[in-house]
Amino acid sequence: MTTTYARQFVKRSAQKAGIAEWERVSPHTFRHTCATELLRETGNLRLVQVALGHSSVSTTQRYTHIAAADLERVMSVRPGLLQQAASTV
């Protein structure tokens, strides 16, 4: 498989999936999305590091900003959640 074919395949798949900005989707954005979802689902940065083949966890840490954004969103909806969780520990 060539790089050009992989890029075209990802773009066609994004278009078929109905992604609004399918022209902007690339193999890299697909990889980033998969890694972000893996981190969201597992909360395990080391697992994401291994899945992506990064030799250093510092390279993988760029995905943690997404998890932080998720936390901020949840906290804005349920402001007392953090205090509630802390009191049960």
C-alpha positions as CSV (number, residue, x, y, z in Angstrom):
1,M,0.0,0.0,0.0
2,T,1.4,3.4,-1.0
3,T,1.1,6.5,1.1
4,T,-1.0,8.1,-1.6
5,Y,-3.4,5.2,-1.6
6,A,-3.7,5.2,2.2
7,R,-4.5,9.0,2.2
8,Q,-7.1,8.6,-0.6
9,F,-8.7,5.6,1.2
10,V,-9.0,7.5,4.5
11,K,-10.5,10.5,2.7
12,R,-13.0,8.3,0.8
13,S,-14.0,6.5,4.0
14,A,-14.5,9.8,5.9
15,Q,-16.7,11.1,3.0
16,K,-18.8,7.9,3.0
17,A,-19.1,8.2,6.8
18,G,-20.6,11.6,6.4
19,I,-17.9,13.5,8.1
20,A,-18.6,17.2,7.4
21,E,-15.0,18.3,6.7
22,W,-13.8,15.0,5.1
23,E,-11.3,16.9,2.9
24,R,-9.3,17.7,6.1
25,V,-9.2,14.1,7.3
26,S,-5.8,12.4,6.9
27,P,-4.2,9.2,8.1
28,H,-2.6,11.3,10.9
29,T,-5.9,12.7,12.0
30,F,-7.4,9.2,12.0
31,R,-4.4,8.0,14.1
32,H,-4.8,10.9,16.5
33,T,-8.6,10.3,16.8
34,C,-8.0,6.6,17.6
35,A,-5.4,7.4,20.2
36,T,-7.6,10.0,21.8
37,E,-10.5,7.7,22.0
38,L,-8.3,4.9,23.5
39,L,-7.2,7.4,26.2
40,R,-10.7,8.4,26.9
41,E,-11.9,4.9,27.2
42,T,-9.1,3.5,29.2
43,G,-7.4,6.5,30.9
44,N,-4.2,4.6,30.4
45,L,-1.5,6.8,28.8
46,R,1.0,3.9,28.8
47,L,-1.4,1.8,26.7
48,V,-1.7,4.6,24.2
49,Q,2.0,4.9,24.1
50,V,2.5,1.3,23.2
51,A,-0.4,1.3,20.7
52,L,1.2,4.3,18.9
53,G,4.7,2.9,19.1
54,H,6.1,5.9,20.8
55,S,9.5,5.3,22.6
56,S,8.8,8.1,25.1
57,V,5.7,8.8,27.1
58,S,6.4,12.5,26.7
59,T,5.5,12.2,23.0
60,T,2.2,10.6,23.9
61,Q,1.3,13.2,26.5
62,R,0.0,15.5,23.8
63,Y,-3.2,13.4,23.9
64,T,-3.8,14.3,27.6
65,H,-5.1,17.8,26.7
66,I,-8.2,16.0,25.3
67,A,-8.7,14.2,28.6
68,A,-8.3,17.5,30.5
69,A,-10.9,19.1,28.2
70,D,-13.3,16.3,28.9
71,L,-12.7,16.8,32.7
72,E,-13.5,20.5,32.3
73,R,-16.7,19.8,30.4
74,V,-17.9,17.3,33.0
75,M,-17.0,19.7,35.9
76,S,-18.9,22.5,34.3
77,V,-22.0,20.2,34.2
78,R,-21.5,18.8,37.6
79,P,-19.4,21.3,39.6
80,G,-19.5,19.4,42.9
81,L,-18.4,16.1,41.4
82,L,-14.7,16.6,42.2
83,Q,-15.3,17.4,45.9
84,Q,-17.8,14.5,46.1
85,A,-15.1,12.1,44.7
86,A,-12.4,13.5,47.0
87,S,-14.6,13.0,50.1
88,T,-15.1,9.3,49.3
89,V,-11.3,8.6,49.3
